[in-house]
Amino acid sequence: MPTHPNNNIILFWFRRDLRFHDNHGLYEALKKSTAVLPIFIFDDTILGKLSNKKDKRVSFIHQKITQLQEHFNTLGSSMYILKDDPLNAIKTICEKYKVTEVITNHDYEPKAIHRDLAISNWLQSQNILFTSYKDQVIFEKSEIMKADGNPYTIFTPYSKIWKQHLNAAKLQEFPSENLLHHLYKTQPFHTPTLAEIGFENTATTTSTEFVNTATIQHYHLTRNFPAIHGTSQLSVQLRFGTLSIRSLVKTALSLNETWLNELIWREFFMMILFQFPHVVKNSFKKKYDRIQWRNNEAEFKKWCAGETGYAIVDAGMRELNQTGLMHNRVRMVVASFLTKHLLIDWRWGEAYFAEKLLDYELSSNNGNWQWSAGSGCDSAPYFRIFNPAEQTKKFDADLVYIKKWIPNYHPNYLPPIVEHTFARNRALDTYKQALLNDE
């Protein structure tokens, strides 16, 4: 039990920022008070929708929360961890402690904004402050806008202005790690096991927080080849905030502009989601919702299982199903194949990725799927249809990646689900028909 239950306590609510170093909201809380109680909420409204009780993301989060808890315990403090609807959880804590303020970091997804508004309104009714800070991006919401005040919908001009606005102040770190002695002193709280949360332990494939500078230096040369370790492998860390975006941008500035552009794409899609929330369920370019998708369920199941007969597609899907990750170049190939070759609604593919990806992030997943389908902002034109055979020749010529994920591979390992030229022409005809009035 807490040593001084009647203290005026500030709660710091960890969410997508699972680190104690360079954490903006945590820093501001620790600056304000010497009684900061860290909390984490396993959100029942999200976990209840996960049918796979071996979900790798839940294991990853649990692993990081446990590590934070162990560190706080060494400092004579502890994190209060609940599994509940977030509003109920906040109410529960406020009943036990005299809370003066709840501090957290911004979340930009539509459901999160709605959640935070409900919590803020309840706290206000109790005369408790609710404050949040920018932490997971360098520029947010409406910070990078056109001269006329409208949001950018094309990446290149957005990234140009993003870089022009970048300065030392934007990269200023928040040394929360130096103020941890301001955490509320208490006996250790119980850390629920995965079983108590309703899930099973599963080994996570990417728990490293090591920034491989050599890989980032050569990123522009290696990033498209799935058989080699040519990418940063940090997408999961970015998703859950176990690394600071400010330190990563500093690394990118000193090592590789191509990798910096990938970090900017992430912020671009977050801005698009915030400014155009209709993209969650509808095409960014609304006319693309007129496309007559075939939506063949049997073919969709074969795509999900990695059984299309197109080796680069099948290798990617098998990598996803086994590891929760997929190489970025291959993600584009499999998305193009689903939407163009099979004419299956991009929303089906987006939902499958959302269920499987360890680094799933709504804004990037939605943005990239719509890019592949041609329906998104700054997307590939509808007539750009990846040829899986050509993609294999360019990026996996020795079939190393393919044979890793399809051990029994031979040229005729499965009959192709559809013939490429036929599928390409069918897609072009279908898109043209839908867009005839506009293009």
Phi, psi and omega in degrees: 000154180296151182283328181227079187297343183263003177302151170285109189252141168256130175269133167250121186261106175288138178221271180258039188212055192279067178205156178256356180257144179043053179248111190301307182297318179298319178300314181295322178295315183290333175290327185280330194213153172257017177222069180259119180258113178284141178227155171220139182240116169284108191285110180301326183292337176267310184298327181295340180268356181269108182284333180277109183279004172249030183301122184295330181293320180295320177298317180297312179300315181299319179299315182290321177297319178298319179295317176298316181300316180299320180293315180297322179299325179293342181261007180081017179235186180195155177263134177273117186244127179233157170239110187187175165296134186305320180295316177299320181297316179298318178299317180302313182293320181291339174285333185268334185231156173274093185267130179259337183200147171244124181242140179207186175248150184305145168232138192251359182282146185308315181293324179293320178298317178297316178301312183294326178295317179297318180292318179299318180296319180293315180299320178300322179294340179259010183060037177245132180286149171232118185230137175227157187231158175283126181219325189270358178220164173276315177237137186232167168045258186245026183282331177246102184230162174292167180299332180274004177090358178270154180288151173289144173237002175242134188293314189302309177295326177300312183294326179297312180292322176306312182291324179295324182280346184289131176211178184300324181297323180292337181258007179298126181276161181243097190286065179300331181297339181274354184242016185294346175290351176271002175294149180297130182277125183201158171294155181301133172278161177290133171260112182298143175283166176300321180298322179293333177278344179101019182231167179250151180288139174219136182295126178275144185275340184225087177247001181287146173243024182276123177270109183277098185294329179295318178296316181294324178302322183259013187306317183296337180268334191246348193294339185267001186252104189291344183280347182243163177275077186252007178240168188289338184061028185248010184297324180291321180296321177294319182300317185257004174068030177280348171237151181277131177297329181294317180291326180290321177295321176300317178298315181297319181298326183272343189241319190198116182289329179298319178291323175302317179299326177294321176294326178288322175305319179302315180288326177301312181292327176295320178296317180299315180299319180293317184281331185230068186298347179296343183294343181300320183244345185230163178296142174301311173272104193299333180296338180288347175286357176274352183298134179271087180293146176284319177049052177282114187294323179295319179291324177298318179297322178293321176298313180302320185277353184072046183228043181271345185086358173257109195299318182294324177292313183294322178297317180298316181291325178289324174299315179299312184295328183272327189244340186084008180226162174207140179301142188298318178300318181291327176303318179294321181294313183290327179290317177298319181297316182294313186281326185261306182294319184259350182051050175253135184311130180304333181294330177294314179294319179300317181294323179293317176298319180300327180284329190257329190287129175291329180260023183304127175223124187307312186297313182289319181297312179296314182298318182287324177294318179291328175299314182294322182282347183087357187267353187267181176285142179050038186272167173299139178299151187301334183275000174275109183234114181299134172266111184304324180294318179292321177298322178294315180300319183286320194241351176212051188302326181270005176060025181294313179295314182300315183288336176296318185262346174235080187301330182266024186297135163213163189308331181244038185299330175213145175292136180301139183293333180202152179277137191301307185296318177301313182296320180297313181295321179297318179296315180300316180297317182294315179295315180301319180299318182289326188257007188308321186286345186244333187232000000 
